[in-house]
């Protein structure tokens, strides 16, 4: 959509895209119960309408899908926001034409017994965090078990160290490891922690105890969920040093890495990781996207292209 309509998703004036899943068909808690007990808050990336309202997120516009289902969800959401925003909601509401049908999938695969994962890993450069990165991170968060009451849960992000990126194109515009780590952590907190501002204490990232000597940062969220950002200096990172990891998220470009990781784990006598692939390059815009459309779309989810554009703007500014 952003590629098609030439919507900026990178600069400070652009759209900060966040991917969430809304559980609107299940029984909703009351806003009063959330106000009394923050433990009742759902944790992203799957949240309910009451939690979304109670988070008091600062929006300028609220868009809903035109039609019966969209109206029903909006009315239900409005009943919660009326209790939260006593003086009226701070956003404008607009309806969009429906292009996607909403189906009840509660009875799909009733006999399927999915493996539960308490430590899920994903890796990448995460330079100039873009929509493809965000989708990958959201799906990684989705795979971390959300029903564990006592079991500690970990979302582990391996971020490539600066030393391995020296030969990248337009490396002058590469973000430092610290900036890339901060971008990853900020995004994950935004889609996972829905406590309202008054209930949030300033997060204090702590130095985790890394298995290797690379840098590591961790942030602990409610419900015993820890975000761990670890510097990696090889293609494997913590997946071959931490036996507790049980799942790995890859993109279409890095699918071969999953097999390589499991080969290493097998050699250690460890169980293999369940590997999930998220294809962030499949536009679904048309059967055969034009070269111009593909270039535009891939440019939106390519760190190299983003750095190239920054380089060109810098040269134009210097020349002008």
N, C-alpha and C positions, 0 to 999 in steps of 0.2 A: 504493500500500500504506500509506504513512504517513498519507495523508488518510483512507483507509477505516478504519484502526485508531486514528486520533487519536494518532499517534506524533509527539512533538515533535522537530523537526529544526533548531531555531533557538537555543534557550537553551543555556547552558553544560552543563546536565544532559541535553540531547537527543542525538540520534544525528547523528554527523558522517558523512554519506553520501559514499562515494567510488566512482567507476565505473571498473572495470578489465575487461580481456578476458584470459582465460586460455587459453594455447595448451597444451593437455594431451595432444594426440595426436601431437605431433612428438617427435623424439628429444631426451631431456633431458640436459643436462650433469650431471656428477657434482658433489656438494657439495665434494669435495676439490679439484676444478679451480677452483671458484669461490673457495675459500679461498686458493688460490695466485695467482689472477689475476682481479682484480676487473673486468678488461676483458671477461671472459666473461659478466658479468652482463647479463641481458636488461634492456632499458629499457622502462618502461611507455609507453603504457597497455596494451600486450600483453606479458605476461610468462609464463614457464614455471613449473612447480611448484618446481623446484630454487631458482630465484631468489626465489620467494615465501617458501620456507622459510629460505633463507640471510639474508634481510633482517632476521630476528629481530624482526618487528613484535610489539608488545605487545597481544595480544588477550585478552579474558576468555572469549569463546565462539567456537567454530568450528562453523558449521552446514553440513551437506551434504545433498544431495537423497537421499531414500530410494529404493533400487532398485539394480540391478546396476551401472549406469554411475556413480552417485554413490559406491557402495562402492569401485569400482575406482579412481576418482580419489582418494578418501580414503586408500586403502591405499598408493597411489603417493606421495602427499604425506607420509604418515606415515613412509615409508622414508627420506625426506630429513630430516624434522624429528628423527628418532631420532639422526641424526648431528650435528645442530646443537645440540639441547637434550639434553645428556648425562644430566641428572638428571630428565628427564621434561618433557613439554610443559606450558606454564603455563596452558592454557585448557581449558575444558570442551567436550566434543563432543556435539552434538545433531543428530538427523536431522529433516528437514522433508519433508512430503508433496510429492511431485513434481507440478507443474502445468505443466511445460514439458518437451518432449522434446528430446533432444540428437541432432543429426544431423551427419553428415559432409558438409561443404560443400566439400571440397577439389577436387571435380571440377565444381563449378558454374562456368559461364562460362569454359571452358578457353581460349577464343580471345580473351578480352577483354584488351586491353592498356591498363591504366590509366596515366594520366599521373602522373609522379612529381613531388612537390612538396617543395621544400626551404625554402620560406618561405610559411607559411600565417597568415592574419590572421583575427581575430574582434573584434567590438567590442560595447560595451554599458556600462551604468552600473555593474553588478556591486555594487550596494548590498545590504548584509545578505545575503551570498552564500548562495544556496539551491540546492535540488536541480536546478532548471531551469538555473541558471548552471553548475553542476558538470557536468551532462550536456553542455552546449554546449562547455565547456572540454575535457572528455574526448574528445569527437568531433573537436575541433580538433587535439588532440595526436595522435589516431589518424591524421589525414591527413598529418602531417609524415612524410616518407619515413623508414622505419626501417632501410633497408639501405645507406645511404650510409656508406662507410668514411672517405673523405677529404673529402667534401663537407660544409661547415659547414651546419647546419640551424637554422632560426629559427621560433619560435612567437611570433607578435606579437599582443598583446592591447591594443586601443585602449580606454582607460577614460575615460569622459566627465569633463571637468573640473568643478570645483565651481561655477564661474561659470554654467554652463548649467543647473544644477539648483536654482537659487534659488526657482523657482516650483513645484517639485514638491510634491505633497500631503505633509503632515506632515514638512516639510523640516527641522524641528528635530531629527528623529531620523535624518537622512541621515548616513552615515559620511563622513569626510573622504576626499580622494583618496588620501592616504597609507595610511589604514586599508583602503580598498577594494583598493588595489594589493597590500598585504601579504596580504590574504585570497586574492586570485587567485594570487599567487606561491606561497604556502604550499600551496594545494591542488594546483597543478600539480607542485610538487616532490614531494608525497606520492604522486602517481600515476605519476611518471616516474623518480624516483631511488630504487632499491631497494638501495643499498649499506647494509650493516649499520652500526650506530652507530660502531663502531671505525674504519671506513674513511672516514667522512664528516668533512671539514674544515668548520668553520663557513662557510656561504656568505657571501660578501662582495658584496652587491649593488653594482654600479657604475653610475655615471651614464653612460648611453649617449650617443652623439653624435647628438642628434635632428636631423631634417631641419628641424623648426620650433623655436620657442622654448619649446614646452610641456615639462613634466617628462617624464622617461623613466628607467626603472630596468631593469637587465638582470641576469640570473643565468645563469652558464655551468654546465651540467651535463656529465657524462661523454658520450662519443661525439659531441663537438662539437655539442651541442644548446644553443641559447641561448633563454631565455625573455625576451622584451622586453615590458615594460609601458609604454605610451606614453599620455600625456594627450592627449585629442582635444577640439578646440573647434569642430568642425563635423561633419557626418554622414559625412565621407570619411576623415579621419585619414590615416595613412600609405599607404593604398591608392592614393592619387593622387600621392604624393611619392616612393614607393619602387618602382621598376620591377622589382625582384627578386621581389616578392610575386607568386605565381602562383595562389593559391586563397583564397577567402573563405568563411567559415562564417556563415550567417545563421539566424535563427529564423523561424517563420511570420509573426511580427509585423513583421519587418524585411526580408522578401524583396524588396520594391521597391528597397531600398537597393543590392542587388547590381547591378541594371540601371543605376541612376544612377552607380555607381562605374565600370562598364564604359563607359558613355557618355563619362565624363570621360577615361578612359584612351585610348579610341579617338581622342578629339580631340587627344591628345598623340602619337598614333602608336604607342602601347604595345599589347602584346597584352592581350586581355581576361582577366579572372580566371575560373577555373572556380569556380562558385558552388555550395555545398552547403547544403541546408536541413535543419535539425534541428528537428523539431516537438516541442517539449517540453510542449505542451498537450493532446496526444492521450492520453487516459487509458486507452483500451482496456478499461475496466472493464465497460462494457455498451454496447449499441447506442445507447441514448438516456439518457445519465446524467441523473439528477434534478437539479433546480436546486440542491438542498441538497448533493449530491455534487460537482457542478461547482464550487460556491462553495467547498466545503471543499478540493477539490483545487487550484484556482487560488490559494486563499489560501496554500497551502504553497509555491507558486512565484511569488509576487508580492511584490516589495520594498515596494510601496505598502501592501499588506495587512499585511506584517510591521511597517512603521512605524506603521500605524494601531493595531495591537495593542499596540505599545510605548507609544504615546500614551495609550491607554485604561488600561493598567496603571499608568502614571505618575499619571494623574488619580485613579484609584481609591485609590492609595497615599496621595496627598496629602489626599484626602477622608477617608480612614479613620484 
